[in-house]
């Protein structure tokens, strides 16, 4: 993939594995929905007390593995600088707006205005925050798939490469 194809892959998908370093044990990973904000930044909603928000406060370096939801799996790893962009204290309307956008993303269709009070209540109860991720590099290892016996002839793998965003 060239740079524009990598960016388009991120723009046209909705789920990723969010990875960050934990204080103890190994890295943590969780599957999350994300929103695009402009052409290059991503927004993720999480609870203020969850590990993702705490980790971003400790260290802004995170990674995401953007997933294609179709089989066979295709993915793109993206390295990002993250920060807490909005909280229920600093900007509740933006947090609630992001909840509405996430509901629409998950449902695959617009949410009626009548869903907004539910989004607001969830955001308040869970003390939601918005994480803003700014990509700076990608790591691509092109997947190889076998669909039939003939595909095993000459099947090769190679190491991936780090590429600027």
N, C-alpha and C positions, 0 to 999 in steps of 0.2 A: 504494500500500500504506500502511496506517496502521502505527503503531508496533508493535502486536502482530503484525500480518501479517509485517512485516519480521523480527521476532525469530523467528517460527515458520518462516519461510523458512530462516533460518540453522540453526535446531534440526533441521530435517528433511532437510538435505542433508549431504554428507560430503566434498566436494572444494572447494578454493578456489585461487585464484592468490594467492600470498603475495608482497607487494611491499615493498621497503625501499630506502632510499637507499644507494648504494655510495660508497666513498671517492673513486673515480675513475669516469669514464664515466657512463652514465645509470643510472636505477633498475634494480634486478634484480627479476625475477619468476620464480616457479616454482610449478608445480601440486603441491599437497600434500593429503593427507587430514587432517582435523581431527576432534577429539572435543569434545563439549560437556562442561563441568564445571559442573554446576548450570544454572540457567536462562539465564545470560548470559555465561559465560566459556568460552573455547575453549582447547584444548590441542593443540599441534603437537609432534611428535617430530622431532628432527633430530640430526645429528652435531655434537659440540662444535666441531669445526674447520670446519664449513660456514659459508658466508657469512651465513645467517640468524641463527645464534647470535652471530656476531661483530658483525653489524649491530645486534642488539638490545642488546648491551653498549655500543655507541657511542651509540645513539639509540633510545629505546624507542618512537618513533612509527613504526608500520607500517600497512599497509593490506592488506585481503584483498578479493578479488572472489569471492564465493560463487557457485558455478556450479550450474545445473540441468543434469543430465547427459542431458536429453532435448532433442531438436530440435523446434522452433526454440529457440535458447539464450535463457534468462532468467537474470538475474544480479542481484546486489545488492552494491554496494561498501560495505565497513565499515572505518571508521578505528578503530584500537586502540592502547592503551598495552600494550606487551609487556615481559615480563621472563623471565629464566631461572628456572624454578620448582623444578626438581629435576635433579640430575646423578647419574651412576653413583657418584660419591664421596659426595654429600650424602644421597641417598635411592634406592639401587639398586632396592629393591622397587617403589617408585612408578614408576620408569622402566620396569621390566620389566612391571608391570601395564599401563602405557599401551601398550607394544608388543603385548601380548595383545589389548587392546581394538582397536588398529589392525588387527591380523590379522583379528579378527572383522568389523570394519567393511568391510575390503577383500573378505573372503570372502562377506559377507552372511549369515553363520551363526556360531554359537558354535564356539570352538576347544576341543578337548579338552585336559585338563591335561597330556597328553603333549607338547603343543607348547610348554609353558613353558620347558623347558631350551633349546630352539632360540631362543626370544625372548631369554632371558637371555644366551646366547652372542653373539647379534647385538648386543644392547645393550652388552655389555662390549667386544667387538671394535671396534665403531664409536664407542665413547665417546658414547653417546646422551645427550641432554638433553631436557627438556620445556620448551617455551616456553608461557607463560600469556599469553593475549591478553584484555584487558578492553576491549570496544567502548565508544566514547563518541559516535560519530556514524555516520550512513550517508549515502550519496549515491546518489540514485536517478535514473536516466534511463529511463523506461519504454521498453522495446523495442517497435518497430513491425515487424510481420511482413507479408509479402505471400505469400498462398497461391494467389491467382488474380487475374486481370486486374481484377476488380471491386474488389479491395482497394486498388488504386492510386488510386481516385477519392477525392479529398479527403485523401489520405495526408499527414500533417503530422508534424513533429518539433518539439521544444522543448528548451530547456535544462533540465538537471536541477537538483536542489536539495539542499542540505545539511540534514540533519534530525538532531536529537538521537537517541541510541540509545534 
